[in-house]
Amino acid sequence: MRFFAVLLPMTLAFAAGSGALAQDAGKAQQVFNKCKACHVADEDTNKVGPSLKGVIGRTAGTHADYSYSPAMKDAGANGLVWNDETLTKYLRKPKDVVPKTKMAFAGLKKDEDIVNVIAYLKQFSQ
């Protein structure tokens, strides 16, 4: 009986979490549509902006065959690596994190949108 007392809450938590992930995945895709004019995340292809495939854990300004601004290259050389914290700050206000970046996007205003975009990017950074 003790086994079920532990197993049942774990099963319910997993089931609830699975539903939440499915819902977030849809929202994440929807929010990423704002980025699609310049970026892709599911392919290693640069557009106006660099590919975001594998961006989690990547040093800023280092994706092959993309012509980054000197500011983005300097940010990477100074230790900027893309993770939850740095992407959260950057997606909120890119020019506050990397002044003089080429990215013209002003940023995402809603914390929920930022979380969803990062979740979307994580799918393609494994």
C-alpha positions as CSV (number, residue, x, y, z in Angstrom):
1,M,0.0,0.0,0.0
2,R,2.9,2.3,0.8
3,F,4.2,1.9,-2.8
4,F,0.9,3.2,-4.2
5,A,0.8,6.1,-1.8
6,V,4.1,7.2,-3.4
7,L,3.4,6.1,-7.0
8,L,0.0,7.8,-7.3
9,P,1.1,11.4,-6.6
10,M,4.1,10.9,-8.9
11,T,1.9,9.6,-11.7
12,L,-0.6,12.5,-11.3
13,A,2.2,15.0,-11.3
14,F,3.7,13.5,-14.4
15,A,0.3,13.5,-16.2
16,A,-0.4,17.1,-15.2
17,G,3.1,18.1,-16.3
18,S,2.6,16.4,-19.7
19,G,-0.6,18.3,-20.4
20,A,1.1,21.6,-19.4
21,L,4.0,20.8,-21.7
22,A,1.7,20.1,-24.7
23,Q,-0.1,23.4,-24.1
24,D,3.2,25.3,-23.7
25,A,4.6,23.8,-26.9
26,G,1.7,25.2,-28.9
27,K,2.1,28.6,-27.3
28,A,5.9,28.4,-27.8
29,Q,5.5,27.8,-31.5
30,Q,3.0,30.7,-31.7
31,V,5.4,33.1,-30.0
32,F,8.3,32.0,-32.0
33,N,6.4,33.0,-35.1
34,K,7.4,36.6,-34.2
35,C,11.0,35.5,-34.8
36,K,10.6,33.5,-38.0
37,A,11.1,36.4,-40.3
38,C,14.8,36.4,-39.3
39,H,15.5,33.1,-37.6
40,V,14.9,29.4,-37.8
41,A,15.3,27.0,-34.9
42,D,14.7,23.6,-36.4
43,E,17.5,23.8,-39.1
44,D,21.1,24.8,-39.2
45,T,20.4,27.6,-41.7
46,N,21.1,31.2,-41.3
47,K,18.6,33.8,-42.6
48,V,18.7,37.5,-41.9
49,G,19.6,36.4,-38.4
50,P,21.6,33.3,-37.3
51,S,20.1,29.9,-37.0
52,L,18.9,29.3,-33.4
53,K,19.3,25.5,-33.7
54,G,21.5,24.5,-30.8
55,V,21.6,28.0,-29.4
56,I,21.2,26.9,-25.7
57,G,24.8,26.6,-24.4
58,R,26.3,28.4,-27.4
59,T,28.7,31.3,-27.0
60,A,27.2,34.5,-28.4
61,G,28.4,35.5,-31.8
62,T,29.8,32.2,-32.8
63,H,27.4,30.4,-35.2
64,A,29.3,29.4,-38.3
65,D,28.9,31.3,-41.5
66,Y,26.9,34.2,-39.9
67,S,28.2,37.7,-40.1
68,Y,27.6,39.0,-36.5
69,S,28.0,42.6,-35.4
70,P,31.2,43.5,-33.7
71,A,29.2,44.0,-30.5
72,M,27.8,40.5,-30.6
73,K,31.2,39.0,-31.2
74,D,32.6,41.1,-28.4
75,A,29.8,39.9,-26.1
76,G,30.7,36.3,-26.8
77,A,34.4,36.9,-26.4
78,N,33.6,38.5,-23.0
79,G,31.8,35.3,-21.9
80,L,28.2,35.7,-22.9
81,V,26.7,32.2,-23.3
82,W,23.0,31.6,-24.2
83,N,21.1,30.0,-21.3
84,D,17.8,30.6,-19.6
85,E,19.0,33.6,-17.7
86,T,20.9,35.3,-20.5
87,L,18.2,34.6,-23.1
88,T,15.5,35.9,-20.7
89,K,17.4,39.2,-20.4
90,Y,18.2,39.4,-24.1
91,L,14.7,38.5,-25.3
92,R,13.2,41.2,-23.0
93,K,15.5,44.0,-24.3
94,P,18.2,42.9,-26.7
95,K,20.0,46.3,-26.9
96,D,20.3,46.4,-23.1
97,V,22.3,43.1,-23.1
98,V,24.3,43.7,-26.3
99,P,24.3,47.4,-27.2
100,K,24.8,48.0,-30.9
101,T,23.6,44.5,-31.9
102,K,22.3,44.2,-35.4
103,M,19.0,42.7,-34.1
104,A,16.3,45.3,-34.8
105,F,13.7,43.5,-32.7
106,A,12.7,45.6,-29.6
107,G,12.0,42.6,-27.4
108,L,9.2,40.5,-25.9
109,K,7.1,42.3,-23.3
110,K,5.4,39.3,-21.6
111,D,7.4,37.0,-19.3
112,E,5.2,34.1,-20.4
113,D,6.2,34.7,-24.1
114,I,9.9,34.7,-23.1
115,V,9.6,31.5,-21.2
116,N,7.7,29.9,-24.1
117,V,10.3,31.0,-26.7
118,I,13.1,29.6,-24.6
119,A,11.1,26.3,-24.2
120,Y,10.7,26.3,-28.0
121,L,14.5,26.8,-28.5
122,K,15.3,24.0,-26.1
123,Q,13.5,21.5,-28.3
124,F,16.2,22.1,-30.9
125,S,19.2,22.4,-28.6
126,Q,19.5,18.8,-27.5
